[in-house]
Amino acid sequence: MDVSQYLEVFIDETNEHLQNLNTSILDLEQNPDDMDTVNEIFRAAHSLKGMAGTMGYKRMQDLTHAMENVFSKVRDGEIKVNSAMIDTIFQCLDAIQEYLDNIQGGGDEGTNDNAAIIKSLNGFLTGEGAGAAEAADEKPAETDKPAAEAGSSSSDGRNKWKDIKLTEEQIDVIEAARKDNKNVIGLTVYVQEACILKSARAFLVFKALEELGEIIVSVPSTQDIEDERFEYEFSVILITDSDVEAVIKAAKGVSEIEDAVGGIVEETAAEAKPAEASEPADAEHAEEHKEVPTAVAAHEGAGNKPATEKKKPVVNRTVRVDIEKLDDLMNLVSELITAKNSLVSAATADNESANDVGEHIEYLENVTTSLHESVMKVRMVPIESVVNKFPRMIRDLQKKLGKKMELYMSGEETELDRTVVDEIGDPLMHLLRNSADHGIESDVKLRKERGKPEEGSIFLDAYQDGNNVVIEVRDDGNGIDVEAVKAKALERGTITEEQANQMSDKEIINLLFLPSFSTAKQVSDISGRGVGLDVVKSKIESLSGEVDVKSTLGVGSTWTIRLPLTLAIIQSLMVVVGDEKYAIPLGNIQTIESIRPDDVKAVQQKEVINLRGNIIPIIRLNEILDCQSAKAEDEDLVVVIVKKGDKQAGLVIDELTGQQEIVIKSLGKYIQRSKVISGATILGNGEVALIIDPNALI
């Protein structure tokens, strides 16, 4: 069976389980006796184990099984949660994340068995803590019912395979198999009555048996089993090279199978003697519980053969959508069709007036606007999926750096376009690590002298501001030492002494965003290599956003990221430069001014204007875009004032054509990316207009 078709579901659900586990284990560390949290962790580990088994990821399955065993003992009150266990479980989650990253990258989990982590987990079962002895490795896997006990009930009344009526063709197949010295084995499998997905369990039994041989008959039929039209048992006859014990062991290897009884199908009518039950399977070799991811089990066929080739699956990014949003979308599409039909009627009818056509167009415009808003909502996801991993990261940094600090988050429910959410994880991680390492003071006495609590605080706040989402990372730490940054910049030759004397504090702080710039005195695995803030800046600006920093020495720093709600459709100002049309995003525009040519002055060989007391540099777009301006030199300039953070600039254009909602199209791989151009859009008449990026220009 080719399970790659379910890879997207598996990846989505594994990510969800890992996110929940990280949060739950952090909660458990604070309250080790909370049995609700323990049960939640056990269920998540149980589900992860089953899903990994179904997909054929044996290493992930073994690791999650060991984790499940630990929390099974915690649930039963046999062992207590301690800090060593929490550390080991976090290592386990990191290993699972590594498996998942490998699967997303190449479709295979990799070759790391993580034997040391499994040994540590098994050590908790034997009471030896993280340093597990060899005895832990020999501990048999816990199944729902011990194999020996299950097999002891193999009385003739349980051998329902004997009642199977064979057709002449099936008898001929059996006779031919016997001539080839193959075994013909009858087997009756009993599923636990508590099992929810019994057809999925039956499918896994069929899959295990087909690895040993060929199933020639099944009662009920495979179709009935797939449709769950059977009680809690089914029987099969199998042609195989294996013996009865191996067949029974394979069937019992699937979890939630209560019993499996079988024997050789004899040539005569005499009753076949039931096979004795096999010994309990070793924990390392037992076929594990294989649970199909949600929305997969119901579609499995019971008789599918395992796939012989493993294809490299293609992973698509998915968005889980509330059904109500899809209903709204469907209703709006229906309205769109109605509007189209009205326009067609208006165009063909002789007695329709121009006013009626205008009304239909207005109606169509309203529907398309609503449709756009609805599609945007479908694309929007909470940033919770990104920020939920950060409490765990701060917890690890706290131990590594030896600092007391706490992360406080708000606004996790703030929604952003999925394409943006996928990209902001790394920038936020860099900023938080920066606050933890550079921001929070290591010296507790110094914090007390400054009137601060011993425990440092890091805040991650997200909120919506107009058509933007703002994410702030702030701390109550040391703040940025401007003099230290200036000294480092002079040492590296980034700036000259003359420049340093003229630069404002804000301009000096912005030097931190330069590539390979770091003020750390020592290089560690956390910081000091000069990567981080330049990555933050380039990534945020590639998302049409901006990043800003405010800092007070001894008080703390605030890093502010401002991002557009969506990257797909934006409001823009359409302008003309030369004989070409361009779009400028409305979110960057402050005002539009008419400036007389003699009001343009030169400061340090650059053109500026004095606009109501503010000195603003101007950028002549015709020079940047290398085209001839259509305006005469003595005509008034049309200047679009744009803003990036605290900086302003005036873009000189030839003329305005109005405001328009545009769909952003990528320029593609074949056109070398220009920083000045962020993309293109197709206008109503079919023309292509390039989109100007004011951030890059400033």
Residue pairs with C-beta under 8 A, 6 or more apart in sequence:
1 207
1 300
1 301
1 304
1 305
1 306
1 307
2 307
2 311
3 54
3 55
3 56
3 307
4 107
4 310
4 311
4 313
6 54
6 55
6 292
6 293
6 296
7 55
7 103
7 107
7 313
7 315
8 315
8 316
8 318
9 293
9 294
9 295
9 296
10 51
10 55
10 103
10 293
11 100
11 103
11 104
11 315
12 318
12 320
13 47
13 51
13 293
13 294
14 48
14 51
14 52
14 96
14 100
15 100
15 385
17 44
17 47
17 48
18 93
18 96
18 97
18 100
19 385
19 388
19 389
20 40
20 44
21 41
21 44
21 45
21 93
22 90
22 93
22 388
22 389
22 391
22 392
23 388
23 391
24 37
24 40
24 41
24 44
25 41
25 86
25 89
25 90
25 93
25 392
26 391
26 392
26 395
27 34
27 37
28 34
28 37
28 38
28 41
28 81
28 86
29 83
29 86
29 395
31 37
32 80
32 81
32 82
33 81
35 75
38 71
38 74
38 75
38 81
39 75
41 71
42 68
42 71
42 72
42 74
42 75
45 64
45 67
45 68
45 71
46 68
46 289
46 291
47 291
48 60
48 64
48 96
49 61
49 64
49 65
49 68
49 288
49 289
49 291
50 255
50 289
50 290
50 291
50 292
51 291
51 292
51 293
52 58
52 60
52 61
52 64
53 61
53 288
53 289
53 290
53 291
54 204
54 290
54 291
54 292
54 293
54 296
57 99
57 103
57 109
59 99
59 109
59 110
59 112
59 113
59 114
60 96
60 99
60 100
60 109
61 288
62 113
62 118
62 284
62 288
63 92
63 95
63 96
63 99
63 114
63 117
63 118
64 92
64 96
65 141
65 283
65 288
65 289
66 92
66 117
66 118
66 121
66 122
67 89
67 92
67 121
69 121
69 122
69 125
69 141
69 142
70 79
70 85
70 89
70 121
70 124
70 125
72 142
73 79
73 124
73 125
74 80
74 81
79 124
79 125
79 127
84 129
84 130
85 124
85 130
87 130
88 117
88 120
88 121
88 124
88 130
90 392
90 396
91 117
91 120
92 114
92 117
92 121
95 112
95 114
95 117
98 110
98 112
99 109
99 110
99 112
102 108
102 109
102 110
103 109
104 315
106 312
107 310
107 311
107 312
107 313
108 310
119 132
119 136
119 137
120 130
120 131
120 132
121 132
122 132
122 136
122 137
122 139
123 129
123 130
123 131
123 132
123 133
123 136
124 130
124 132
125 136
125 139
126 132
126 133
126 135
126 136
126 139
128 136
137 283
137 284
138 282
138 283
139 283
140 280
140 281
140 282
140 283
140 286
141 281
141 282
141 283
141 286
141 288
143 252
143 255
143 280
143 286
144 192
144 255
144 256
144 257
144 258
145 258
145 259
146 280
147 249
147 252
147 277
147 278
147 279
147 280
147 281
148 277
148 279
148 280
150 252
150 258
150 259
150 260
150 277
151 248
151 252
151 259
151 260
151 261
151 276
151 277
151 278
152 277
153 259
153 261
154 259
154 261
154 274
154 275
154 276
154 277
155 274
156 162
156 271
156 274
158 188
158 190
158 259
158 261
158 274
159 186
159 188
159 261
159 262
159 263
159 272
159 274
160 188
160 233
160 235
161 186
161 187
161 188
161 219
161 235
161 236
161 237
161 262
161 265
162 186
162 271
162 272
163 235
164 186
164 217
164 219
164 235
164 237
166 174
166 217
166 237
170 216
170 217
170 237
173 216
173 239
174 184
174 216
174 237
174 239
174 265
177 184
177 239
178 184
178 267
182 213
182 239
182 240
182 241
183 239
183 240
183 241
183 242
183 243
183 244
183 264
184 237
184 238
184 239
184 264
184 265
185 237
185 238
185 240
185 242
185 244
185 247
185 262
185 263
185 264
185 265
186 235
186 236
186 237
186 238
186 262
186 263
186 264
186 265
186 272
187 209
187 235
187 236
187 237
187 238
187 247
187 248
187 251
187 260
187 261
187 262
188 233
188 234
188 235
188 260
188 261
188 262
189 202
189 205
189 233
189 234
189 235
189 236
189 251
189 257
189 259
189 260
190 232
190 233
190 257
190 258
190 259
190 260
190 261
191 198
191 201
191 202
191 232
191 233
191 256
191 257
191 258
192 232
192 256
192 257
192 258
193 232
193 258
194 256
195 201
195 232
195 256
197 291
197 292
197 297
198 228
198 230
198 232
199 225
199 226
199 227
199 228
199 297
199 298
199 300
199 302
200 291
200 292
200 297
200 300
201 254
201 255
201 256
201 257
202 225
202 230
202 234
202 302
203 225
203 226
203 292
203 300
203 301
203 302
203 304
204 254
204 290
205 250
205 251
205 254
205 257
205 260
206 215
206 218
206 222
206 225
206 236
206 302
206 303
206 304
207 304
207 306
208 250
208 251
208 253
208 254
208 287
209 215
209 236
209 238
209 247
209 250
209 251
210 303
210 305
210 306
211 250
211 306
212 238
212 240
212 241
212 242
212 246
212 247
212 250
213 238
213 239
213 240
213 241
213 242
214 238
214 239
214 240
215 236
215 237
215 238
215 303
216 237
216 238
216 239
217 236
217 237
218 225
218 234
218 235
218 236
218 302
218 303
219 234
219 235
219 236
220 229
220 230
220 234
222 301
222 302
222 303
224 230
225 234
225 302
226 300
226 301
226 302
232 258
237 265
238 247
240 247
244 262
244 263
244 264
244 275
245 275
245 276
245 278
246 278
247 262
248 260
248 261
248 262
248 275
248 277
248 278
249 278
249 281
250 287
251 257
251 260
252 259
252 260
252 278
252 281
253 281
253 286
253 287
253 288
254 287
254 289
254 290
255 288
255 289
255 290
255 291
256 289
261 274
261 275
262 274
262 275
263 272
263 273
263 274
263 275
264 272
264 275
265 272
266 272
280 286
281 287
291 297
292 300
317 418
317 422
319 378
319 379
319 381
319 418
320 381
321 378
325 374
325 377
325 378
326 378
328 374
328 377
329 371
329 374
329 375
329 378
332 367
332 370
332 371
332 374
333 371
335 367
335 370
336 364
336 367
336 368
336 371
339 360
339 363
339 364
339 367
340 364
342 360
342 363
343 357
343 360
343 361
343 364
345 352
346 352
346 356
346 357
346 360
347 357
372 569
372 661
376 417
376 565
376 566
376 568
376 569
379 417
379 418
379 419
379 566
379 568
380 415
380 416
380 417
380 418
380 565
380 566
381 415
381 416
381 418
381 421
382 412
382 413
382 414
382 415
383 411
383 412
383 414
383 415
383 416
383 421
383 424
383 462
383 469
383 471
384 412
384 413
385 421
386 421
386 424
386 425
386 428
387 409
387 412
387 428
387 460
387 462
388 412
389 425
390 407
390 409
390 428
390 429
390 432
390 460
391 407
391 409
393 429
393 432
393 433
394 405
394 406
394 407
394 432
394 436
394 458
397 403
397 405
397 433
397 436
397 437
397 526
398 404
398 405
398 436
400 526
401 436
401 437
401 442
401 526
402 442
403 436
403 440
403 442
403 456
404 444
404 454
404 455
404 456
405 436
405 440
405 455
405 456
405 457
405 458
406 455
406 456
406 457
406 458
407 432
407 458
407 459
407 460
408 457
408 458
408 459
408 460
409 459
409 460
409 461
410 459
410 460
410 461
410 462
411 461
411 462
411 463
412 462
414 462
414 463
414 464
414 469
415 469
416 424
416 469
416 563
416 565
417 564
417 565
417 566
417 567
417 568
419 567
419 568
420 543
420 563
420 564
420 566
420 567
423 539
423 542
423 543
424 471
424 539
424 540
424 543
424 561
424 563
426 535
426 539
427 535
427 536
427 539
427 540
427 547
427 561
428 460
428 471
428 473
428 561
430 532
430 533
430 535
430 536
431 473
431 536
431 559
431 561
432 458
432 460
432 473
433 526
433 527
433 532
434 527
434 532
434 533
434 559
435 458
435 473
435 474
435 475
435 477
435 557
435 559
436 458
436 526
437 520
437 524
437 526
437 527
438 477
438 478
438 519
438 520
438 527
439 456
439 458
439 475
439 477
439 478
439 479
439 556
439 557
440 456
440 458
440 475
440 476
440 477
440 478
441 447
441 456
441 477
441 478
444 454
447 453
447 454
447 456
448 454
450 554
452 476
456 475
456 476
456 477
457 475
457 476
458 473
458 474
458 475
459 472
459 473
459 474
459 475
460 471
460 472
460 473
461 471
461 472
461 474
462 469
462 470
462 471
462 472
463 469
463 470
464 470
464 565
465 562
467 564
467 565
467 571
467 587
468 562
468 563
468 564
468 565
468 587
469 562
469 563
469 564
469 565
470 560
470 561
470 562
470 563
471 560
471 561
471 563
472 558
472 559
472 560
472 561
473 558
473 559
473 561
474 556
474 557
474 558
474 559
475 556
475 557
476 555
476 556
477 556
477 557
478 553
478 554
478 556
479 551
479 552
479 553
479 554
479 555
479 556
479 557
480 509
480 512
480 549
480 551
480 553
480 557
481 519
481 553
482 505
482 508
482 509
482 553
484 519
485 508
485 509
485 511
485 512
485 519
486 495
486 500
486 503
486 508
488 517
488 518
488 519
489 495
489 500
489 508
489 511
489 517
490 496
490 497
490 500
492 517
494 511
494 514
494 517
495 503
495 511
500 508
506 646
509 549
509 551
510 549
511 517
512 519
512 533
512 549
513 533
513 534
513 536
513 537
513 547
514 534
515 530
515 531
515 534
516 529
516 530
516 531
516 534
517 530
517 533
517 534
518 527
518 528
518 529
518 530
518 532
520 527
520 528
521 528
522 528
523 529
536 547
537 547
540 546
540 547
540 561
540 563
541 547
541 695
541 696
543 563
543 564
543 567
544 563
544 564
544 567
544 585
544 678
544 693
544 695
545 561
545 562
545 563
545 564
546 561
546 562
546 644
546 645
546 695
547 559
547 560
547 561
547 562
548 559
548 560
548 562
548 645
548 646
549 557
549 558
549 559
549 560
550 557
550 558
550 560
551 557
551 558
564 570
564 587
567 664
568 663
568 664
569 661
569 662
569 663
569 664
570 585
570 586
570 587
570 661
570 662
570 664
571 585
571 586
571 587
571 659
571 660
571 661
571 662
572 583
572 584
572 585
572 586
572 659
572 660
572 661
572 662
572 681
572 691
573 583
573 584
573 586
573 589
573 592
573 640
573 656
573 658
573 659
573 660
574 581
574 582
574 583
574 656
574 657
574 658
574 659
574 660
574 689
575 581
575 582
575 583
575 584
575 640
575 653
575 654
575 655
575 656
575 657
576 582
576 630
576 653
576 654
576 655
576 656
576 657
577 621
577 622
577 625
577 627
577 629
577 653
577 654
578 622
578 625
578 627
578 628
578 629
578 630
578 654
579 627
579 630
580 625
580 627
580 689
580 690
581 657
581 683
581 687
581 689
582 621
582 625
582 653
582 689
582 690
582 691
582 692
583 660
583 662
583 681
583 689
583 690
583 691
583 692
584 640
584 642
584 651
584 691
584 692
584 694
585 691
585 694
586 659
588 642
588 643
588 644
588 694
588 695
589 640
589 641
589 642
589 643
589 694
590 641
590 642
590 643
590 648
591 641
592 638
592 639
592 640
592 641
592 656
593 609
593 611
593 638
593 639
593 641
593 650
594 636
594 637
594 638
594 639
595 609
595 636
595 637
595 639
595 650
596 636
596 637
597 633
597 634
597 635
597 636
597 637
599 609
599 610
600 607
600 608
600 609
600 618
600 637
601 607
601 608
601 609
601 610
602 608
603 615
606 617
607 617
607 618
607 620
608 615
608 616
608 617
608 618
609 615
609 616
609 618
609 639
609 650
610 616
611 641
611 650
614 648
616 641
616 648
616 649
616 650
617 649
617 650
618 637
618 639
618 649
618 650
618 651
618 652
619 649
619 650
619 651
619 652
619 697
620 629
620 652
621 651
621 652
621 653
621 692
622 628
622 629
622 652
622 654
624 676
624 697
625 676
629 654
630 654
630 655
631 637
631 654
637 652
638 652
638 653
638 654
638 655
638 656
639 650
639 651
639 652
639 653
640 650
640 651
640 653
641 648
641 649
641 650
641 651
642 648
642 649
642 650
642 651
642 694
642 697
642 698
643 694
644 694
644 695
644 698
647 698
648 698
649 694
649 697
649 698
651 692
651 694
651 697
660 683
662 681
662 689
662 691
663 681
663 682
664 678
664 679
664 680
664 681
664 691
665 679
665 680
665 681
665 682
666 679
666 680
667 673
667 677
667 679
667 680
675 693
675 696
676 692
676 693
676 696
676 697
677 690
677 691
677 692
677 693
678 691
678 692
678 693
678 696
679 690
679 691
680 688
680 689
680 690
680 691
681 688
681 689
681 691
682 688
682 689
683 689
